[in-house]
Amino acid sequence: MKPRLLDLFAGEGGAAYGYALAGFDVTAVDDVERPNRAPGVTWITGDATTYPLDGFDVATGSPPCTDHTTLRTVAEVKRKGGGEAGTGWMLAHTVARFRASGLPYVVENVMGAREDMPGAFKLCGSMFDLTDEGWLLRRHRLFLSNMGVLLPGPCRCHRRNIMGVYGELMQNDRRCAGKRLDRPNGDIRAGVDRARRLMGMPWASAEGLPLAIPPAYTQWVGEQLMAQLPALTGGPP
């Protein structure tokens, strides 16, 4: 029997699919029933902030990250009320729930959440050589876990032609103006088809891709969790 893994705030299932590839029986929970969902995963539409953790061997989650990104101002305008974008509390809430459960856990978020995730490690597409026609995926994400996880290698995204998957995706790639000193000519943003290939998510939508985690990230993390579970449960190696 496969170990059971619960993935909260699952979106279109990039992270959930990676954990499934690592060998887990994955239940993915999101509050929106999306037409584009990863295969090989049991889907539940529900509240990820309260969904029970009982009966699972591992708990994982990717709480909404808007409050920790440059999109926070946009979210505030859309809410027309100012103040916080309204979802930032879910990160600390999820970490606290997972810690209290005693389960092995993994929480993912954006780089802007570093202060709220002490001890987190960074993964990037360049560590997994996620490429398409010479373009290398630059996608930094933080992972916090109570289990030991080795990195696949150093981040190499500043040494090659890099491309991002973010914001509003168009059909074709495009150059976006930027102020970063290391990229004075701006970023190259992937079009939808290329983003699917770079991310390894052929099922994903233009709306879901910018929010997703490449399955390669969580397959790497999941395989290491899988190797450590027998020592925790007393089961066979």
N, C-alpha and C positions, 0 to 999 in steps of 0.2 A: 504494500500500500504506500502510495506517495505521501510525503509530509504535506500538510495543509498550510497554505500561505494565504493570508488576507491582505489585499491591497486596497487601501482607502484613497479616495479622491482620484479615481483611476483614469478619468478623462476618456480617451479613446484606446487606452490600453497598451501604450508603449512599454511602460515598466512592467505591467502584468504579463505581457507576452514574453519578456526577457526572463522573468522568474519561471514561467512555464517551460521555456527552453532549458532552464537549469534543472528541471526535473520535478518541480513542485506542482501539486494540485492547487490551482489558483482560483480564489474567489475574489472578483473585482467589484468594488462598490463605488457608485457615483450617483449624485442626486439628479442627474439629467440622463434620460434615456436617449442615447445618441445612435444614429443610423450606422456610423462608421466605428465598429468596435473590433478589437483584436480577436482572432480565432483562438481556439484551444483554451479558453478561459470561461469560467462560470460567471455570468454577469448578474448583478443585483442592483436595481435602482432604489436608492435609499440615502439616508442621512449619514454621511461618513464621520460626522463628529460624535455620533452616539451608537453606531453599529456595534453589536456585541463582539468582543474578542474571544469569547469562550469557544473552545473546540478547535482552535487553530494552533499550529506549531510555531509559526512565525507571523509577526505583524509588520506590515510595511505601509507607507503612505507618502503622498505628495500634496500637502495642503496648499491651497491657493497662495500664489506668490506675489500678487499685484502690489501689496503694501511694501514689498521689499525691492521693487524695481523702479526704473525711471518712468514706468507707466502709472505710477501712483497718482500723479497730478491729473492724468486723463481720467482715471477712475473717479476721482473726486468730482471732476466737472460733470461727468455722466450722472453721478448721484445727486447733483444739484444742491447738495447740502453742505459741502465742504467737509472738513474733518478727515478721519481716516477712511480709507477705501472700504473698510468694513470686514476684511477677512484675515488680517494679520494675526489675530488672536488664535487662529486655528493651528498655527505652527506650534506654539508653546503648549496648547491644549493637547495636541496629538502626541508630542514628546512625553508629556506628563502621563497621559493614559498608557502609553506603551511601557514606560518605566514602571508604573504601578502594577502592570499585568505580570511582570516577571518573565515575559516571553523574549526570545531573541527578536530584535526589531531593527528596522532601517527606515529613516525618514529622509526624504529628498527635498531640496529647495534651491533657490537661485543664490548666486554669489552675494547678493545684497543682504541675505539673511545670516551672514557669517557671525555677527554678534549674538544672535539668538541660537547658534548651533556650535558652541565651543567644542573643539575636538573633532569637528567634521573634516572629511577629506574631499578633495576635488577630483572629478573625472571630466575628461574632455574627449571629443570625437577623435582628436589626433592621437590619443593613447591607444585607440583601437584601429587606427588607420582607416577610418570611415571616409572613403573617397569616391568621387565620381568624375570621370574624364579629367583627372588631374587636379580637381578641387578637393580640398581637405575640409571636413566639417569642424568648425570652431564652435563648441557648445560646452561651456563650463557649468557644472552643476555640483552642489554640495551634497554629501551623504553623511548622515550621522547614524552610528550603530553602536550597540553594546557588544558586538562581536568583532573579532579581529579580521580585518580585510586588507590584503596586500594590493598595491596599485599595479596596473599592467605595465607601467613605464612612465616616463616623463611626458609632460605636455609639450607638443612640438608644433603648436598651431602658429607660431610666429616665424617659422622657418620655411613655409611653403605657401602656395596660393591657397588662401583660406576663404571659406564661404560660411555665412550664417543662415539660420532658419529662425526668423523672428518677425514680429509685427504682422502686417497684412500681406499675405503672399499673393503674387500675381502669377499668371501662367508662365512667364519667362523670367529669367534671372535679371537683376537690375543692380545698378550701383547706387548706394545711398550715401549722401554727404555725411561726413563725420568730423569730429574734432580731436580724435585720439592722435597723440604724437607719433605712435608707431604705425598708424594708418592714415596719413594726412589726406589721402585721396578718397577716404570713405571706405565703407564696407561693401562687399558683394553679397546681395541677398538672393537666396535660391528661389527659383520658381517652384511651382507645386510639384511637378513631376520629378525634378531633380531633388527636391527636399525629401520626397518619399524614398528615393534611392539612397541618399546620404544617411537618412535616419534609419533605414531598414524597416519602413512601415508602409508597405504598398497599399494597405487598406485605408490609410488615414486621410482626413479631409484637410482642405486649406486652412480651416479654422483650428483644427486639432493639432496640426503639426507644430506650430510655434509654441504650444504649451506642453509638448510631449517630451518624454525621456527616451532616447534611443534604446531599443531592447538590448543592444550589446552591453550597455552599462550594467543593467540589472541581471543579465545572464552571468556576467563576470562576478558580481557581488553574490548572486544566488548560488553559484557553484561552490563558492567558499563557505557560505552558510550551510549548504547541504553537507559538506564534508565535516563540519563541526557539530552537527545535530546529534549524531550517535553518542558523542561524549556527554552531551547534556541530558539525553533521554535514556541512556543505558541500552539503546537498541543496537542492532548489528552494524558493523562498519560498512 
